[in-house]
């Protein structure tokens, strides 16, 4: 059977296929994380032009890495219900065109970062591109059930990108943001792996529920949730954030802990997917709380908004 008929889909090619190859929802979450890093890197608003150029470059490089993932996993994607309609898996995007698209977007992103941001941010993005697109996708994903834990470092880097874009340096605050996402990744992804266990088993992918069982994975989700909650308290502990963020981190963390316990006790038929969905909302709200605590609340209390972007008086 040819690649073009892997999933029985027509070969009508459109810009939406290339857009889908970039995993836009994942990239949008990465851009939120990068933007948070940019804002937390400075006590005032970051330069608007620098912020926009950095987010554009980060989006292009991340989209390129996602496209590489589509190319490398085409045969696997075609055998899984969740991914069988992806553009490369169905053959709507031929491998050569997909590879050219990945190369072009990645190169353009690097040019943007080198020319309009700074070399450090460009090299950090390149390292993440290699890590996710090749180390994780081509080797780590298939090599060990700890693939999510180890490979999570590549997906945790966007706040560092945003911070480096503004400061041109790697600082402890940025690394702490990376640590939060790194700790969040296992309890975020493993519930999805439980929900899709049969599909991963069919393609012999060594995800933790496949190699060690669902209950073992649920316990790991519970313990990693505790680790994640403790990690999210560190910004307050070191004086990087205030009481508003602390309250949000505790409330959101208790919500995550609730779902991990529901999943562990097997009290809800859709607990795995509900935990996965909550994890996405959790990270978004946690980072919004960081922003509000760092910037909007102090400025509101002071009675003025900064004027770098034309706000305030």
C-alpha positions in Angstrom: 0.0 0.0 0.0 1.4 3.4 -0.9 1.8 6.2 1.5 -0.9 8.2 -0.3 -3.5 5.7 0.8 -2.3 4.9 4.3 -5.4 6.3 5.9 -7.7 6.3 2.9 -7.8 10.1 2.6 -7.8 12.2 -0.5 -4.7 13.9 -1.7 -6.1 17.4 -1.8 -3.2 19.5 -0.5 -3.8 22.9 1.0 -2.1 25.4 3.3 -4.0 23.9 6.2 -2.0 20.7 5.8 1.3 22.6 6.3 -0.3 24.5 9.2 -1.4 21.3 10.9 2.2 19.9 10.5 3.3 22.8 12.8 1.1 21.5 15.6 -0.3 25.0 16.2 -2.0 24.3 19.5 1.3 23.0 21.0 3.2 26.0 19.5 0.6 28.4 20.9 1.2 27.0 24.4 5.0 27.3 23.8 4.6 30.9 22.7 2.6 31.7 25.9 5.5 30.2 27.9 8.1 32.2 26.0 6.1 35.4 26.4 5.9 34.8 30.2 9.7 34.4 30.2 10.1 37.6 28.3 7.9 39.6 30.7 9.4 38.1 33.8 12.9 39.0 32.6 12.3 42.7 33.1 10.5 44.8 35.7 8.9 46.9 33.0 7.4 46.0 29.6 9.9 44.3 27.2 10.5 46.2 24.0 7.5 45.4 21.8 9.5 44.9 18.6 12.0 42.6 20.2 9.1 40.6 21.8 7.3 40.2 18.5 10.4 39.2 16.5 11.4 36.7 19.2 7.9 35.1 19.3 7.9 34.9 15.5 11.3 33.2 15.4 10.4 30.8 18.2 7.2 29.9 16.4 8.9 29.2 13.2 11.6 27.0 14.7 9.0 25.1 16.9 6.8 24.6 13.8 9.8 23.2 12.0 10.5 20.7 14.7 6.8 19.7 14.8 7.0 19.1 11.0 10.0 16.9 11.5 8.0 14.9 14.0 5.2 14.4 11.4 7.7 13.2 8.9 9.5 10.8 11.2 6.3 9.3 12.7 4.2 9.1 9.5 4.1 5.3 9.5 3.3 5.2 13.2 0.7 8.0 12.9 -1.1 6.0 10.2 -1.8 3.2 12.6 -3.2 5.3 15.4 -6.8 6.6 15.5 -5.6 9.9 17.1 -3.1 10.7 14.4 -4.1 8.7 11.3 -5.5 11.7 9.5 -2.3 13.8 9.8 -1.1 15.2 6.5 2.0 13.2 6.0 0.4 10.0 7.4 -2.3 10.2 4.7 0.1 11.3 2.0 -1.6 14.6 1.4 1.9 16.1 2.1 4.6 14.1 0.3 7.7 13.4 2.3 9.9 15.6 0.0 7.6 18.6 0.3 7.2 18.1 4.0 11.0 18.0 4.4 11.4 21.2 2.3 8.7 22.9 4.4 10.4 21.9 7.7 13.8 23.1 6.4 12.4 26.4 5.2 10.5 27.3 8.3 13.4 26.3 10.6 15.9 28.3 8.5 13.7 31.3 8.4 13.1 31.1 12.2 16.9 31.0 12.8 17.5 34.0 10.5 14.8 36.0 12.3 16.3 35.1 15.7 19.9 35.8 14.6 19.1 39.1 12.8 16.5 40.6 15.0 16.9 39.1 18.5 20.3 37.7 19.5 22.6 34.7 18.8 22.0 33.1 22.2 18.3 32.8 21.6 18.9 31.5 18.2 21.3 28.8 19.4 19.0 27.8 22.3 16.2 27.3 19.8 18.4 25.3 17.5 19.4 23.0 20.4 15.8 22.5 21.2 15.0 21.8 17.5 17.7 19.1 17.4 16.6 17.7 20.7 12.9 17.4 19.9 13.0 16.8 16.2 15.8 14.2 16.3 16.9 13.0 19.7 13.4 12.6 21.1 11.5 11.8 17.9 13.9 9.4 16.3 15.5 7.7 19.3 14.3 8.5 22.8 10.6 8.1 22.1 11.3 4.5 21.0 14.0 3.6 23.4 12.7 3.9 26.9 9.4 4.3 28.9 11.1 7.3 30.5 11.0 9.1 27.1 8.5 11.8 28.4 10.6 12.5 31.5 13.9 12.9 29.7 12.5 14.4 26.5 10.4 16.8 28.5 13.5 19.0 28.8 13.3 20.0 25.1 9.6 21.0 25.5 10.3 22.9 28.7 12.7 25.4 27.2 10.4 28.2 25.8 10.5 30.4 28.9 14.3 30.3 28.6 14.0 31.4 25.0 11.8 34.4 25.9 14.0 35.4 28.8 17.2 35.2 26.8 15.6 37.2 24.0 15.1 40.1 26.3 18.3 39.9 28.5 20.7 38.0 26.2 21.6 35.8 29.2 20.7 32.6 30.9 19.6 33.5 34.5 18.3 31.5 37.4 14.7 32.8 37.1 14.5 31.5 33.5 15.8 28.1 34.6 13.2 27.9 37.3 10.5 28.4 34.7 12.0 25.6 32.7 12.0 23.4 35.8 8.3 24.0 36.3 7.4 22.9 32.8 9.8 20.0 33.1 8.1 18.8 36.3 4.6 19.4 34.7 5.3 17.3 31.5 5.0 13.7 32.9 1.7 14.2 34.8 0.5 16.1 31.7 1.3 13.5 29.1 1.0 10.2 31.0 -2.8 10.5 31.4 -3.1 10.7 27.6 -0.8 7.7 27.3 -3.2 5.8 29.5 -6.2 6.8 27.4 -4.3 5.7 24.2 -2.6 2.7 25.8 -4.0 0.2 23.3 -2.8 2.2 20.3 0.7 2.6 21.7 0.7 -1.2 22.4 -0.3 -1.9 18.9 2.7 0.0 17.5 5.1 -1.4 20.2 5.8 2.1 21.5 7.4 1.8 25.0 5.1 4.2 26.8 5.0 3.7 30.6 1.4 2.3 30.7 2.4 -0.3 28.0 5.7 -1.4 29.7 4.6 -1.1 33.4 0.8 -1.1 33.4 -1.8 1.5 34.1 -1.8 1.4 37.9 2.0 1.9 38.0 1.6 4.9 35.7 -1.2 6.4 37.8 1.0 6.2 40.9 3.8 8.0 38.9 1.3 10.7 37.8 0.3 11.2 41.5 3.9 11.5 42.7 5.0 13.7 39.8 2.0 15.9 40.6 3.3 16.4 44.1 6.8 17.2 42.7 5.3 19.6 40.2 3.3 21.4 43.0 6.4 21.8 45.1 8.3 23.1 42.1 5.6 25.8 41.4 6.0 27.1 44.9 9.7 28.0 44.3 9.1 31.3 42.6 7.5 32.6 45.8 10.1 31.0 48.0 12.9 32.8 46.2 11.1 36.1 46.0 10.5 35.9 42.3 6.7 36.3 42.8 4.3 37.3 45.5 1.2 36.2 47.4 -1.2 36.4 44.4 0.9 33.9 42.5 1.3 31.7 45.6 -2.5 31.5 46.1 -3.0 30.7 42.4 -0.3 28.0 42.4 -1.8 26.3 45.5 -5.4 26.4 44.1 -4.4 25.2 40.7 -2.1 22.6 42.2 -4.9 21.2 44.4 -7.1 20.9 41.3 -4.3 18.9 39.5 -3.9 16.8 42.7 -7.7 16.1 42.7 -7.6 14.7 39.2 -4.5 12.7 39.9 -6.3 11.1 42.9 -9.5 10.5 40.8 -7.4 8.8 38.2 -5.5 6.7 40.8 -8.7 5.5 42.4 -10.4 4.8 39.0 -13.5 6.6 40.1 -14.3 8.3 36.8 -14.6 6.6 33.4 -12.9 9.5 31.6 -10.5 10.5 34.3 -7.4 10.1 32.1 -8.6 12.5 29.4 -10.1 14.9 32.0 -6.7 15.0 33.7 -4.9 15.6 30.4 -7.3 18.5 29.6 -7.0 20.0 33.0 -3.2 19.9 32.8 -3.2 22.2 29.7 -5.6 24.7 31.4 -3.4 24.4 34.5 -0.2 25.5 32.9 -1.9 28.4 31.0 -3.5 29.7 34.2 -0.4 29.2 36.3 1.7 31.3 33.8 -1.1 34.0 33.6 -1.0 34.2 37.4 2.8 34.7 37.2 2.3 37.6 34.8 -0.5 39.2 36.8 1.5 38.9 40.0 4.8 40.2 38.4 3.4 43.0 36.4 -0.3 44.0 36.4 -0.9 43.8 40.2 2.1 46.0 41.2 1.3 48.5 38.5 -2.4 48.6 39.6 -1.4 49.2 43.2 1.0 51.9 42.1 -1.9 53.6 40.2 -0.2 53.8 36.8 0.7 51.7 33.8 4.1 51.9 32.1 4.2 53.9 28.9 6.6 51.9 26.8 3.8 50.7 24.5 1.8 53.9 24.7 -0.4 53.1 27.7 -0.9 55.3 30.7 -0.1 58.9 31.2 
